[in-house]
Amino acid sequence: MKLDKRGIGLIAGILVGALIWFAPLNNLAEISAQGQQCLALTLMTVVFWATGVAQPAFISAIYLALLVLFQVAETSVIFRSWSTMNMWMVIGAYLIAAGVKGSGLGERIAYWFSIKFIHNWRSLVIWIFIISIVLSILIPHPFPRCFMLLAVMMVVADAAKMSEADKVKVGFLIFAAAAPTGMFLITGDSTLGPLVASYCDGGELSYFAWIIDMIVPMAVATIGTLLLGLFLFKPEKEIVIDKAEVQAKADELGPVSIKEKRVIVWIVIAVALWLTGSMTGLSIGFVTLLIGALMALPYIGEVLTPGDWNTVPMNTLVFLTAAMAIGTVGGETGMNQWIADVVLPSTVPDNIFVLTLLITAITVVIHMFMGSVMAVLGICIPAFLTFTAGTDISPTAIAFIVFSAINIHYILPFHNLAILVGVGKDGGGYSASECIKMGVPLTVLVFIVTMVEALWFHILGLM
């Protein structure tokens, strides 16, 4: 029987795990038996994820079960993420996203922007990025944002009589905008945001603090990605949009419904509580969960139905649990310290820009091979936090630099899930060729963004 990629990945992962399990790692640096077991199971899992041995949640379930069965750590450590705000924030964010999408509010806003501001190709591309930022406030996950915006922009494309080639460019730019625009807010990506936040300020980074920390570097990332999009993806001919055709589609939504009005009220309440979390002391994660659940109550809600629980993906929750467990179990067993001792220099560079360059370069290289954003976050952030533990550099700065280096960076679609879900006719219509075209110069932008972060974090006193 001929081995395919999945079969090769299965064998390679098992071999890597077995090699690390029995290797004399103490010859390189001291590591506990549990730390070595954690490293073996983690690297096996990473190989499985990277080669697509099975859907990532199945691999994650195997990893979590093996950690428990081999008693690598206490179950309270392995599943610590469920005792913090982070997992519950993800659930609440998906519920809110379901309410915004199901009510039609997000689609109505996108149509309004399109009719008001899109006149030609340049304005279309610019407003894709602006609408993405606006929708990130309302819909705390990039996938539904992208597909909602894609549906609206295809109406605009048809009204402009775009060629199929130009529609592919529009589709790609919608998904390419998801990463930088979704990083302005902790709720901009309800999967990755909580994971990164779990390493910042004791896992309780406020909504407002995230904005302050990320607004400048993400503005650079968003503008840089936008300029690359305008430069690399030019239309075959300048477009002229039939606004009447777009207006007709918008009119089909009818007047603003009572559901939309209720969603607007709850979103305003949610944002107000998110912004004032540092003053009220209310956890952003449980506020998000509460607002999502309140949308189902009679009289004040009636936006969500029992069927909307199906929009909360169990596979994502399992995947996220495993990704967070890599860091927590790795720290508990000494794996993170061993990685830092063996892979990283013996001393931390005094110059913050040299340190940032080192972090970015290592992170990008690891991401190139591993692919999974979550997996790289789970390995790299704890390792670099351990590496810089004896300095006055804030864990928040390290977490954000690693996050930026991974999430903005991609060459192939599998390097970023938001890019991956848009591949093919069922998504944005694009292929790996568009990703490579954007991804190569985008790698340079990644280093520019992290250098800006170093300067900005120095001004804020984080570095």
Beta strands, then each sheet from edge to edge (+ up, - down):
end
